[in-house]
Every structure is written in C-alpha cells, then in structure tokens.
Amino acid sequence: MTERTVSEKLNYQSTEKQSSYGIRNVDFTWKLNRSTDNKRATLRDINFEISGKGLIGVCGKVGSGKTTLLHVILEELICDRGEINVPEKKSYCCQETWLQHETIRNNILFGESFDSIKYKKVLHACCLEKDLSIWSHGDQTLVGERGVMLSGGQKARVGLARAIYRNADIYILDDPISALDKNVARLIMERCILSYLKEKVVILATHQIQFLREADIIYKIEDGTCTRIPKSIVDSLQFEEKHNEPMNIDNEQTYIAEEDVKEGLSGLKTYMDYFKSGSLPLFGFSLLLFLVMFSLKMWFDTIISSFLVKKFDFNTLMALLCLLGAMCMAELARQMLYYLNIAKCSINLHNDMFDKIMRVSNRFFDVSPKGRILNRFSRDLGFVDGTLGGFLEFLILIPGSVVLTLAIAVRNVVYLIIPFSICFVGLFFTVRWVSGISSELRRMECVARTPAYELLDDVLSGLITIRSLDKKRQFIEEFWAKSDVHSQTAYLSYGFNFFGNHLYFCWTGFLQLSTNVGCLAFSHYLDPKVVAVILIYINSLMFPLMYSFRVYCDFDNQMTSVERIKQYTQLEPEEDSNKKYPSLDSNWPNAGSLQLRNMYFKYDINLPYVLKSLNLNVEPGEKIGVVGRTGAGKSSLIAALLRMGEVKGEIIFDGKDLISEVPINTSRSVISVIPQEPTLFSGSYRSNLDPYDMYTDDDLWNCLQRVQLSFKIANLSKQLDSEIIEGGKNLSVGEKQLICLARALLKNSHLIVIDEATANVDNDTDEGIQNILKSHFKSCSMITIAHRLDTIMHCDKILVMESGTAREFGTVEELLANRGLLYNLVNSGSSSL
C-alpha cells in the first residue's frame, strides 16, 4: 500500500513557503498493474487545487479511488508522473480508525503536549463529553486492543479528535462521519469541521450530500478521473444521506490478562510432555542404538589399542572393517529415528496449539494481546523446530559417552567411585542451581519480548496514521525502549550462563584430574589397553562435557518454550469435542424458523449477563428488524446466536436447539452474518469467497455480478485468482462489504443476520444491495440489526431492545399505535440509533 522510494517521475514539494498548493497532471497505477498501459491507471491526469483555507469535498462511488487520492496527497504513494505540492504539516483521520491499547486521553494526545483548554475544545468538537461522563474512568478508560472496547462511532470520534488535536496546515479526513448517527454527525460537522477547523484546509472524502453542500470546493472521482463540480449539481449526485450508530460493546472495559509465568527449572513434566508429543518407542529405540554404537566403538578402540603389544594381521583388519560398517549402520539408523521423532514432536506441538487456539472462546482474544500469541507461534516454535533437537542430541551423546567411560573406569579401579561421587554430587547441585536461575531469566526474556511484538504489529496496522501525524520518531524510540528492556534481560541471561561455564570447568577439571591420577596410580594392576582407552576418552571428552553443561542450561531454557506452548495446548475449548449430539437430518435446516426461549447471554463466565430472559419467534422467511439505543444489546444478539460466549436457555432453529442438540461449528455454519466491519483474509478472491472450494466458478461469478463486483474482478490480470492483501487493504471499505455479501449469497443460508451492512457504500451500491436482499434472500429468514430506522421500517416485525431485554415486538403499525419505545425513537428527531 505504501511506496516511499524516490521517483524521478514525480516532483514532491512540501514546504510552507509555497503560496499555491495542489496536484497537477498526476497519474497513479498500482504496482501490479504498471506493466499495462496508462488506460488501466487507477488515477489519470489528476488536477486537484488546495486553497489557502476552507472545506474541500471529495465524492465518488465505492472503489472509485477516493482513499487512493488522499494517500497521494499524504505522499504515501509514488505516482507515475505529475507534480504534488502539499503543505508540510498534515493531519489524517482514516476511515477504519486505528487506535492503540491506551487510554482515551493518550490516544487523543498521541504524543503531543497536554493543553487542558485545547483538549476540552477538541472533546467538545468531537462530541466526546457525554461518553466520558458515562465511563467510570473518564478519559483514563482503556480502549482495548484495536479499540475493541469502544463502539464504531466512539472509535471514529476518538480518531477524529486525535487528528484535530494536532496543529497542522491541512486536515485530511477519510469519511470519519459515516460511522456516526445523524445528529452526532451534524454536530461534528458544525463544531469540528465548520467551526474548530474553519481557518484550516480540510479535505473531506464522503458520499453524504448534506455535508458536500457545506464544501467550498467539490471534486468527484469517477472512472479514474477527478473532476471539479459546481455546488449547484450536488443534489443530482444522489448520494444517500446515511448514518449509523455502530456496534456497541456491552461491557465498559476489558483488561489484558497477566501472562502465566512459572519459576525455576522446567521440570520433569515439561520434559515428559515434550517426549510424549513425539513417539516414546522411537526415542527409546534411538537410545538403544546409541548404546550399541558406543559399545561397538569401545570394542573398535580396544582392538586398535592392542596393536601396541602385537602385530597387525588380516583377520584383525576384517574385524575392524566389520565393526566400522556396523557402527555406521547403527549411527545412520539412530539419527534417522531420532530426527524423525524430533520432527514429529515439533509438528504435534504446533498442531495441538493451533487446534486449541482455533477452538478457544472468543473472550481469550479479548484479554490476550496479539503479540503474545505471535510470540508462541514464532519465537517459541522456532526454538522447538530449530535448536532444541540438536541440544538434546548433544546431551545424549557427550554426557552419555562420559558416563559409560567412567563406568568402565570404576569397574577397573573401584576406588575411583569416591572422587566420581563427590564430583557428580557437586555437579548435580551446581547444575540445578545454575539451570534454575537461567530458566527463570529465560522466562523473563520471553515475557520481555512480547511488548516489542505487540508494538510492531500495532505500528504495521497504523503505519499511515503514524506517518501522516509525523510520529515516526516517537514510535521508533518506543520500540527502542521496549527492545532495550528485552536486551537487558537477554544479556543478563547470557552473562549468568557464562558464569555457570566457569563453575562447570572447575568440576570437570576435578573429574579429569581424579581419573588420570587413579589410572596412573593403579596402572601396574590394569590392562594397558583398557587404561589407554579410558584416558583417551576422558581427556578427549572433558571439554565437550564442560560445554554440555552449558548446552543443558540452554536446553532447559528452551524447554520453557515447550512449557509456554503446552500452556496454549491446555486452553479450555468453547465446546467439549467429546460431547455427543443427536444426529441431524440431511435436509436440516430447511425452512428458517427461529425461536429464542428465555435466553440469557454473557461474554464470559465472570462477566454479568448482557441479554436477559429474551424471547423471540421468527417464522420462516420473516424479516425482523432489531432497534434500540446504544448499549441495548443489539450486537450482543448476534454474538448470542453464534454462541460467542455463555448462553443459557434455548435457541430453536428449525426444530433443533442450537445449544444442546447441534455442535457449535454446525450451528454457526447454518447462519450467515453480514457484519458492519467486514473481514477478509490474505489470499485470492476465490479463497475469500469459497474457502472450502465447494462451488463452481459460475457460482462465484454469478454472486459477484449480483453485488456489482464482476466487472472489476474480470478486469484484473488473474481475475478470481487475483490477490487480496492482508485485511483487504487493496480494497475500499465498501468493496470489502460487497465481498462479504457475495459470500452470504454463495452460502444460501436459511437465516441471514445483517449488522448495517450498507454503512460505507454509496447510494447506487446501497440500492443494489437492498434489491439483492429483497429479491435473492426473499425466502430466507432475516434479522437486521438497525442503526438507521429507515433500513428496517419495511420489515415484517420490529424487536425493540432496552438494557438487554425485549421490550416491544410486533409490526411497525402495532408498535407505533401503542406509542411505546419505537414511537419515541421515531419521534425523537433522529432517523438513526
């Protein structure tokens, strides 16, 4: 998405001394398309004047290039030709708000100095005062990772406050008001854009007519061109005046769970867990082959040493060749079995951890930072896949050879058992002490690494915002600070290991000295061949033995990675895989009837219920609209239907209770959800539409044609196999929403749940989506979570929610006649919720 290299084709001029700003004759083509001719350029011959002050409106259909134009102005994209002359101090508010896991205040300040007067003005301009008064911690409330604890509208207003708190010459706003309800959007337009920023240049990308009317200059992007249009024809553009009150999270604040850190040595259980993840018979057989190989080598060396007292003959040569061949075969078989088992351990640990992560409850991801999870799958698995197996092999070969050699020495000189016993006791306590501290330091180092991973992931997600607000140095220094904390712990660990090596050197030196003295003192009573072999082995293995103690410390340190992986393999799944369910008919579901009976729902066992005693009856093919104020539990209804937390009561879908009679994966697969915030994965259009490869290309193209994306994808070089980058960053928000709708069309479920799916699309696209929902989902039962009243007034029945309960349910006419909550909402002066 970003290309920040120097281009001779483009002359960037960012200086406050320039009196005239703008874009002149600019062409931009995405890198994947630059091999084609200029007619395929995303933006062509763009001329865009930036005046001294005032509001500049930018409009256009979904995918027309509005966000691309803003990124060009931000100098985030390198163009094919043309000249860009923009003010140096810029501030940017993106459409998909990026927030740090910090307090509200720190997200707004974003490294700027705190000015109480200015801060209060910004809060007022962004309509955040009421929200802060509701939260018990005020502006010290944590927003959670990616702002998960805020609604979409709250995130948008915090992001806007961050943008306008910064002193800049130009403010670039990528439709931040699309996530707000009508009244709040109007207030922000008046307080923020038209009042607070009245002396600044503001570029606002939007498709909402009532705000375009306020612009001094209006540009329309269509078919890759940017045209200045007069204000008199704004009404003819037919962009819909749309607002929504985004998804609300019912619990006010979440806390990141403390990482479970053990103390001391990894312990026998961790070792056994590692060996059991592979094959114990394979491991035992590889040890047996090591004993065979070592015995053959001792025999071989004994024969070689016999040449000191007798002559060499042919029979001895043949015996040596046979022994050498047997040793090679035994060693080859040992290594094959050993590394096959090591690979099996790594694969099983990875698969077990991945399986548990995929089946854990959604709450786990709310309280576990992404960096912590990435740490397990990168650094910890890297140790298990890489050096752990080599360390274990070294610890088997060298200490094993020394122990067998010392056993032979004791068998011939029994008095050597005294110094050997002293040495082994001393080594045992030394290794235990050193390894315990070393393992603890290793755990500390692993924990200290996680914040750096978290920050890196955070920065990559908000890179454009960080650069546009000129906070690169702040995040670089923050990364250095977190890296320094990690480095301090790592160097402390390395230094302590070096100290341990000196202790091991003393003990191994004592072992070597006692063996040499004992063998020489009793040399008159020993077979010279045996003495020679013992002395050769002891003297040649002492330094490897000393090194093996350091290897053991490193091995035990890295076993903490196994320990950390095993923690994730023991995560509690959201459903017991051994739970038995009655068999389902092959044609289930076949109608789409839904009944909620005395249903209670909470996000976690330790949290309060957010839905209480909810009862609802949906007939096959019936369209239900759900309305309610912020915090009423509308979005929690979706979570309850998908069993994303603790659910009690009954959810009867076509005669089957989704809680007690249907496996959780099956119950989710029969419901199609079109969310407000679309989710796409790295891969092709094909894999995003049909991840299980269940449908034909004709089915895919048919669905894409219905959502008006077939033309765009057909013009791509690889068509359905063209790439969607991580998070769909090469698509507009509206295009991502259309792909989610195409997925639902392809699935053809009997129950569709929609959470304001048309919030970020233009009028033509919205009209097309509404026609699709009415025609192609005509026979499906549909539940629409409404943030705008006009989107659900055509529904068969309306469910009005308040404080997690169903307060009203019936047709629009019945509820309006009763003059209850729906009547009050309709007559409150707002068309949105």
Buried (B, 14 or more C-beta within 10 A) or exposed (E): BBEEEEEEEBEEEBEEEEEEBBBBEBBBBBEEBEEEEEEBBBBBBBBBEBEEBBBBBBBBBBBBBBBBBBBBBBBBBBBBBBBBBBBBBBBBBBBBBBBBBBBBBBBBBBBBEEEEEBBEBBBBBBBBEEBBEEBEEEBEBBBBBBBBBBBBBBBBBBBBBBBBBBEBBBBBBBBBBBBBBBBBBBBBBEBBBBEBBEEBBBBBBBBBBBBBEBBEBBBBBEEBBBEEBEBEEBEEBEBBBBBBBBBBBBBBEBEBEEBEBBEEBBBEEBBEBBBEBBBEEBBEBBBEBBEBBBEBBBBBBBBBBBEEEEEEEEEBEEBBEEBEEBBEBBBEBBBEBBBBBBEBBBBBBBEBBBBBBEBBBBBBBBBBBBBBBBBBBEBBBEBBBEBBBEBBBBBBBBBBBBEBBBEBBBEBBEEBBEBBEBBBEBBEEBBEEBBBBBBBBBBBBBBBBBBBBBBBBBBEBBBBBBBBBBBEEBBEEBBEEBBEBBBEBBEEBEEBBEEBBEBBBEBBEBBBEBBBEBBEEBEEEBEEBBBBBBBBBBEEBBEBBBBBBBBBBBBBBBBBBBBBBBBBBEBEEBBEEEEEEEEBEEEBBEBBBBBBBEBBBBBBEEBEBBBBBBBBBBBBBBBBBBBBBBBBBBBBBBBBBBBBBBBBBBBBBBEBBBBEBBBBEBBBEBBBBBBBBBEBEEBBBBBBBBEEEEBEEEBBBBBBBBBBBBEBBEEBEEBBEBEBEEBBBBBBBBBBBBBBBBBBBBBBBBBBBBBBBBBBBBBBBBBBBBEBBEEBBEEBBBBBBBBBBEBBBEBBBBBBBBBBBBBBBBEBEBBBEEEBBBBEBBEEEBBBB
